[in-house]
């Protein structure tokens, strides 16, 4: 089933869509080679709902309890990835990265 659908917005590049099976980890990546932001933010939007902030970071990787996952940030801050360790059907959503 489709767990994560990522979309490109502005200067960020993401996969058009991703699929996994329930319980199988999935990595959602975001690249912005022309921008080295002060902040990296990740949101998700569940069907019929508004965007929900999952995590923000200046540069360090961190755990994301809301999705039982982890946010990874590259050393130069030009890319990041959101790892969902054991996604469930309820995690099917649009996932966005944003820069600040």
N, C-alpha and C positions, 0 to 999 in steps of 0.2 A: 504494500500500500504506500501511497505517497505521504511521507512524513514531513519533508521539508521542501519548500519551494522558495528559492532565493531569486531576487530580481536585481537588475542593474539600475542604479540611480545616479545620475551625474557622473562624478569622477570615480565611482567605485565599480568594480567588476565582480560579478557573482555568477554562479551556475544558473542557467535558466530554470532547471528543476532537478530534484534529486528524489530517489526512492529507496526505501529499505523495507525490511520485514520487521515486525514487532520484536523488540529485544536485541536487534542487531545494530551496533553503533554506527553513527553516521557523522561525517565531518562536513561542515558548511564553511566554505572559504570565501574570503573577501580580499580583493587586491586593489590597491590604489597607488600605482608606481610613481605617479607624478606629484603625490601629496604626502607629506610627513606630518600628520596631524598632532595636535596637542592631546586630543581625546579620541578614543575609539568607542563607539556605542553600538550595542546590538539590541534589536527589537524583534518581537514576533507579533504577528497579527493572526489571531484565531478566527475562523469563519464567523462572520456576523459581529465581530467585536472590533474595538479600536486597538491601535498599537500598544504593546506592553514593553516597557524597558526591562530587558533581562540583565544587562551588565554594562558597565562603562569602566574604562581604565585609561590611565595615561600611558603606560608602557608595559606594566607587568602582566603576566598571565595569572589567571585566577579561577577559582572554582565558581560555578554558577548553580547554586542550590535549586533555583526555580525549575531547572530542567534536568537536574542530576547530571550536570555536564561540566565542561571546562572551556574557558576562553583562552586561546593562545594568541600571542602577539609576537611578530617578528622583531628582531633586534633593532632594525631600522624603522619600525613602525609603519612600514608601507604595505603590510598585509596582516591579516588576522584570520582566525578560524574558530568556529564554535563547534565543539564536540559534544554530541548527545550520546551518552554511554549506552543507555538502554531505552531507546525511544518507544513510546506507546502510541496507540492510535490517537489519543488525545493531544499528542504533540504535532499532529498534522496542522501546518500553518504556513504563512509567508514569513520568512526570516529576513530581516534587513540589517545591513551594517550601515552606520552613519559616522561622519567625521566631524570633529569640533575643534 
